[in-house]
Amino acid sequence: MDEAEINALAAYDAAHIIHPQFHAADHRDAVIYESGKGAILTDVHGKQYIDGLSSLWNVAAGHGRTELAEAAAKQMSQLAFSNSYTGYANVPSIRLTERLLGLVSPNMSGIFYANSGSEANDMAIKAVRYFWFLSGKPEKLKIISRADAYHGGTMAATAVTGMAPFHKGFGPEPPGFLQVPTCYPYRCQWCANKPSCSLDCADNIEATILREGADTVAAVIAEPVHGAGGVIPPDPGYWPRLREICDRYNVLLIADEVITGFGRTGRWFALEHWGVQADVVTFAKAVTSAYVPLSGFIVSKSIHDAILNGPAAAKFMIGCTNAAHPTACAVALRNLQIFDDEHLVERAEKMGRCLNEGMARLLEMPNVGNVRGLGLMAAVEVVADKASRQPFAPSDGIGPKLVRAMRERGVITRAKGESILFAPPLIITKDQIDTMMNVTAEAIDEVMASRG
Ligand SMILES: Cc1ncc(COP(=O)(O)O)c(C=O)c1O
C-alpha cells in the first residue's frame, strides 16, 4: 500500500468511524493494522508490534491461525447459519456445549449463546432475575457489582460496571443496581497497610446485602480477576468468602469470566484457583480466540432446572438472532482443539511465571509501586511516590504517555490510570516477554524523565 492510499484510509477512518470509548483527540495517529502472526501485529506501514494485550484480551491462540480460518470456511460452506431459536438446533453448537460443560465446574448444566461479553452479562442478569421470579421471589432483583469492574457496554452491563467514565452522559440508568468496594490489596481502604488482606471488602458485601435486605438481592456479579479495571487479582481468601456470603443469604453469584475464561490465568476458568463454583459463568473473547464473535452464559443445574420447568405462560423470552451461530461454534471447537494440542492453559501458567519474574525486576524502579498478576494477565502500577503510594494526578496523563512510549517501541498495551496492563497471546515466547518488559522499563524511564 502506498503512502497516498494509507493517508486516504486514515482520513476516511477519522472522518467516519465512531470507535469504542471515543474521543477524536485520542484517535489522532491511529495505528491501522494490516496483518498478524503469532503474538505479532503489523500495521499498514510494515511496522511490527508485540500484541501485549492479545488485542482486547481475546486473541488467545495468537494471530494468523489458518486452522481457524479453515474451520470457519468448512462450516460456512456446509451451513453458515441456521435458526437456533426454540424448536431448532445445529450440530456444532451441541458439540461445543458438551465441550464447555466438560471444562467448567461440575455444578453447571445449561448454556445460552450470544455474540459479545456485554450481551452475555445482560442476559445473565435477566437469567438470575427470571430464576427468582420463577421461584416465587420476584422482589429479589437487585444486582451488586464492584468498583473497578468492567462488564460491558450494553445498558445492564454498564449499570454493573464500576468505573465512573462509563456512566457519564448515559443516564438515567435502570434501577436496582448497587456498587461496593472491591478487593484491591495495594489500595484497599481497609487493609492496604497491613501485612495481609483482612477480607473486609468481602464482608462489606455481606453488610450491603443485610442493609438492602437479602429478600431484595438477586445476585452479586464479579470478575474473578479484574481486567480493564487494572488487572487486580484478589486475595486467595476472597472468592471462598464471597461464595459463603452468597450462600448464607440465598444470593446468586455470577462470575464474569469474559477475560479470565479459557486459560488466561493458567486454568480453564479462573475460579478453579480458589475451588469456588459460581451459579452463573459468563464467557466470550478467547472461546474463539476472537476469530469470530461468540459469547454466552452458563447456568448451574438448579437454575437450569427452573428454566427447563418454567411455565408456558412465562417463557424465558431472551434471544439474539445469532444465538448458537454454527460457524462461531465450529471455530470455538477448533480453537479449543488448538488449546489441547498445544497445552495452552499450562503454557499460560508457565509463561505467566516468566512475566512475573520480569515484573519483579521492574519493581526495583523508583516509580514502580506495585506489580501483580495471575497467569498471563498482569499489571505494572506506576506511582508518583513509592513510599506513600501517592498516584500521579490524572491530568498528568501518565498512563496514555506510557502506552504511547511503548507503542513507539513496538509493544501494544493499555493503561488503567497509571497501571500498564498485559495479557499477551498464550503462545507468546519468553523472548517476547523479555522484550515487553525491557520496553516497559524504557517507557517508564522516558516518561518519568520527561517530567523534569
Ligand atoms: C470482564 C469483561 N466482561 C464483559 C466485557 C464485555 O465484552 P464485549 O466487549 O464483548 O461486549 C468485557 C470486555 O472487555 C470484559 O472485559
The ligand as a MOL file (V3000), in Angstrom:
LIG
                    3D

  0  0  0     0  0            999 V3000
M  V30 BEGIN CTAB
M  V30 COUNTS 16 16 0 0 0
M  V30 BEGIN ATOM
M  V30 1 C -14.7470 -8.8050 32.1030 0
M  V30 2 C -15.4930 -8.3260 30.8870 0
M  V30 3 N -16.7980 -8.5420 30.8200 0
M  V30 4 C -17.5220 -8.1440 29.7500 0
M  V30 5 C -16.9230 -7.4780 28.7160 0
M  V30 6 C -17.7510 -7.0110 27.5620 0
M  V30 7 O -17.4710 -7.7850 26.4440 0
M  V30 8 P -17.7830 -7.2360 24.9830 0
M  V30 9 O -16.8580 -6.0880 24.7350 0
M  V30 10 O -17.5310 -8.4240 24.1050 0
M  V30 11 O -19.2070 -6.8320 24.9620 0
M  V30 12 C -15.5540 -7.2360 28.7460 0
M  V30 13 C -14.8800 -6.5560 27.6370 0
M  V30 14 O -13.7160 -6.2770 27.6470 0
M  V30 15 C -14.8240 -7.6560 29.8730 0
M  V30 16 O -13.5160 -7.4030 29.9680 0
M  V30 END ATOM
M  V30 BEGIN BOND
M  V30 1 1 1 2
M  V30 2 1 2 3
M  V30 3 2 2 15
M  V30 4 2 3 4
M  V30 5 1 4 5
M  V30 6 1 5 6
M  V30 7 2 5 12
M  V30 8 1 6 7
M  V30 9 1 7 8
M  V30 10 2 8 9
M  V30 11 1 8 10
M  V30 12 1 8 11
M  V30 13 1 12 13
M  V30 14 1 12 15
M  V30 15 2 13 14
M  V30 16 1 15 16
M  V30 END BOND
M  V30 END CTAB
M  END
